[in-house]
Amino acid sequence: MANFPKALLSLLISLSILSFFPLTLSSLVRSPKSASHFLGKFSRRPNHTDSLGAPNYRYEIRYFEQNLDHFSFSNLPKFRQRYLINTENWSGPDKLGPIFFYCGNEGDIEWFAANSGFVWEIAPPFGAMVVFPEHRYYGESMPYGSWNEAYKNATTLAHLTTEQALADFAVLITELKRNLSAQACPVVLFGGSYGGMLAAWMRLKYPHIAIGALASSAPVLEFEDLVPSENFYDIVSNDFKRESVNCFNTIKDSWDVIELEGEKSNGLSYLSETFRFCRYCFECFDLDDDPQGTNGWNWQACTEMVMPTSSSKNTSMFPAYDYDYASDEEWCLENYGVKPRPTWITTEFGGHGFKHALKNFGSNIIFSNGLLDPWSGGSVLEDISETIVALVTEKGAHHLDLRAATAEDPDWLVEQRAAEVKLIQSWLDQYLDKKRKVFDM
């Protein structure tokens, strides 16, 4: 049986299983072959919709004229970066009211705003302004005027990088503060998943822009050989095993059965109809549907966001496969005409010796993780220093702490959020104390 149909069958089985675990396992879905290509398209979908009943938050939609390339002086066209802003609770520049700034992910920014209730809920007691900027090349923040033009080829996609995105955030913050006469107001960064990675990296790269960062479920170590490549699928498998060993074994044993069925005459057609693939039947699972516009992640995975993934024969319930960089490179050359740079992220932001670098040069970062989340295997799970703290919960899911509070939240989740609020308050207190001392002098 060909790899492609088998990968799709894996995906569909995973989707049907995960429908029973909407919170704890909502981020687990990835195609088992060349998984990094589909990181944005499949693994994040349940997190960025209103399917969980997220409330509507009040904000104004604005646009900012951004440079397409922050690192050259080429005469390139600017683009309109969308951002959401709420100043209703902001205590203002005279009181040094803080700015809570969410680092936008790989998708429409309104989805992230709708599912980041923690930021909205803690803003009023802090007297904070809330800003949700959209990541370039996603949502409405399209260079060259449209998605078709922006995604035309490698030349037009060339400026879809983490470095450019972080520079967008830094410029937006600087200009926004200048326009509001709020240059002295402290900025606290927030982000979940890829956005959490951006929040942590921005705190390290632009320490003069923001005083601290909450990086939730941020797999900043998911590169090269920093962590075992089988971590993701091992954690997914263990999540199922802890709920039901029988379920784990049934899924693990299913692949041979599926492969045998697929080798029969008309076997692929039968499986396609059974699993309702849109390429072969109607009212079905549309595997090519991309309503959130997250195809940009394929480009990012083909350039700098190279996150090796494999599946172990012994510990994973998914089909076993080894990470094959050559296969990924071939896919990227075929689709974009580019070769990935698997060592660039660690060169740009650190990786080897990352903890040592954090301890010596970083401060005021919270790495929050739940161990049910497969991305926790690539995150920071232990305290690095007094100011770079890991908050780890055994039953937590993918950036669950950033979601809106509910009456059903378990005590450990309430306590986790309370710890985050306490740390953020300490950052602000220290900042204000320093400002007062300077003023008194």
Summary of the structure (lengths in Angstrom):
residues: 441
radius of gyration: 22.1
end to end distance: 75.5
largest distance: 85.2
contacts: 1463
relative contact order: 0.15
helix: 44%
strand: 12%
